[in-house]
């Protein structure tokens, strides 16, 4: 599991402040963990995180490498809102199987198990890459980059975006992509024979098709131009194919 840092947001305007910024409905934190992202005004990915309620405060569980910049970005948007943003000492544990008391289900997929917030961090040693690849779940800093659009990254299937909540930063572009007849590019699970470095270019019939990301056994996550992702594809010394394409 990537290292995590927890931000604490407190103050009377906390929920309304977040509601106008992030891709998901902040009010859902009263029912459990919420997965969301912060986007640029152009609709591109800046950071993804989990939100949870702790009394009147909201905790934001982010990748450690993003936490400092995320804190600065949120502070920039704060303006006159009555919100305090601080680094918290809370840590997160993660596991699958039987969930301990107080644990919250990972909202992205049931196979990702639970997350527990408290005084201790760590995980149960599960093969998280295998789970992610099997279900095409992107990871911060690997599949999710500053060039990512969240719908191409599968956020709708991962319960990371709400199209009924109203405006947020990047909402117009995201809604426009939602209402296209079909996305032309996106993350997909591919079958892979051989090994290739993360970030390898994918080609088919000599034409560029996309980029290879996380591999686990015979499967991998790839970002593909879908109209060209047909038949056998090549990434370095590996052969790739979309499942069930004959």
N, C-alpha and C positions, 0 to 999 in steps of 0.2 A: 504494500500500500504506500502511495506517495505520502510524504510528510505533510501534516496538516497544521494550520494555525486557526484559532478561533477568535473572531472579532465579537465584541459585545456592543450592541447598539441600545441605548437607553434614552429615555426622555419622552414627553407626551406626544411628539410628532413622529415617533419611530416608524410606526406601521404605514402611515400615509406617505412618509418620505420614501420608504422602500417601494411602496406600491407604484409610485410614479417612475421608478427606475428599472425594476427587474422584470424578467419575462413571465414570471408566474404570479399567481394570486397569493399575496402575502397572508391573507386571512385564513388560508388553508392550514397555517401552522397550528391552529387550535385543534386540528384533527391528527396531526403527525408531522413528520419531516417533509419539507418541501424542497425540491430540486429546482434551481433557477439559474439564470445567467444574467450578466450585465453586458450590454452591447454598445458599440459606437453609434453615433447618430446615423451612420451609413448602414447600420444593421449587421456589422461584423462583430465577431466574438471578442470580448475582452477577458472575461473570467466566468467560471461556473462554480457553484457552491450549493451548500445545503443551508436552509433556514429552519430554526426551531425556536419555540417559545420557552423562555425561562422566567416565570413570573411576568412582570410587566416588560421585561427586556426581550430582545431578539438576539440569539446567537447566530453567527454566520461562520460556517465551517468551510474553509477554503484551502486550496493547495498552498503550502508554505512559501513556495516561490512567488506566488501571486499576492500574498497577504499584504505586504507593504504598499505595493502600487494600488491595490484595491482600496486600502484604507485612505490613501491620498485621493483617489478618484471619488470615493464617497464623500470625503470632506470637501472636495471642490464643489460637489452638487448641493451641499448642505445649505448654503446661503443663510437665510434667517430661520430655517427649521430648528425647532428645539430638540436636537438630537446630539448625544455624545457618542463618539466612536472610539473605542479603546481596544487594545490587545488583551485577551483574557488568558488566564492560566488553565482554563478548562481544556481537557484532552479528550480524544476520541478513540474508542476501541471498535473493532470491526470483526464480524465473524458470520458464519453460516450455521445452520442447524438450530438447536435450542437457544432461544434468546434469553439472556439474563433479565432480571427485573429492571425496569426502567429503560430498556433498549427500544429503539424505534426502527421500524422496517425501512430499508432503503427503498425510496419511492421509484427508482428507475426500473428495477426488475426484481421479482421475487427471489431469483437465484443469487442476488447480491446480498441476501441475508439482512443483517441488522447493524446498527451503529449505536454505541452507548457513550454518553457524554458524562465525564466526571473527572476524577483525580488521576486516572491511569490511561495510557495510550497503548497502541499496538493492535495486532490482529492475531487470528488463530492459525496462521500459516496456510490458509487456503490458496489455491492456484488462481489468483484473481485475473491474470491474463487469460487463462483458459475460459473463465466465465465471461469475461468481456468480449473475447473474440467470438465465442459461440452465439452471443446475442447482439453483436455489433454495437457495443457500448464504448463510446470514445473516451479517451483519457486526456486530461489536461497536459498540454505540452507535447503530446504525441499526435493523436488525431485532431485535437482541438488546438488551433493556432490562430494568430491574428488575421489569417485569410479565411477563416471558417465562417460559414453561415449556419445558424443552428438548425434550420430545417434540413439542410443537406447532411448535417451531422446526426439526424434522427431524434432531435429533442422532442418532437411531438409524441413519438412512441415511448420515449423515456419519461413522460409526464413532466417535462421541463418548460413547457410554455402553455399559456392559457389565452385563448383567442377571444374570451368574453370579458376580460378584466378591465379593458380600457387602455389608455395610452401609457406607454413607457418608452424609454430611450431606444430607438431603433425599431419601434413597433410598426411604422409605416412600411418599411422595406420587408419586414418579416411577414406582415399580412399580405402584401402583394405577392410574395413567393408562395404563400399558402394557397392563394386563389388562382395560381397558374394551373393549367390543365395537368402539367406533369413537370417535375424537376428534371433537368437535363444532366445534373451531376449529383453525386452523393456518395456516402460511405456504404459499402456493401461487404458482406462476408464472401470470401473466395476460397476455393480449394487450391492448395498449393503443393507442388511437388518440387522439393529442393529448398535451398535457403537463399535469402537475399537480404541485404542490410535494410533496416528501416529507412524510409525515404527514397528507396530505389524507384526509378522511373519505370512505369509499366507501358509496354507497347503491344500492339496487335497489328499484324500485317504491315509492320514497319511504321505505323502511325502512333503518335502518343495517345495513351488512354487514361493515364492517371498516375497515382503514387501508392506504393506499398507501405503499410504501417505495421502494426503489431502482428506477430506470428505466434501460433500455439499449435504444435502438432501439425496435422494436415490442413489447418485452416488459418486464415489471416484476415485482417481488416484492410480494405483498400479504398481509396478515394478514386472514383471512376467517372469518366465521361460515358454516360450510359448508352449512348447511341453507337459507341465503338467497342463496348465491352462484350464482344461476342466471340465464341469459339475459344481457341487457345490464345493466351496472352503470356508475355515474357516479362520478367523482372530480374535483371542480372542473370544468375544461373538457374533461376527457378521458373517453372511453368505454372500458370494460373488459369483457372476456369471458374466461371460462376456456377454454383451448384445446379444440377438438373438442366443443363443446357445442351445435353446430348454429346 
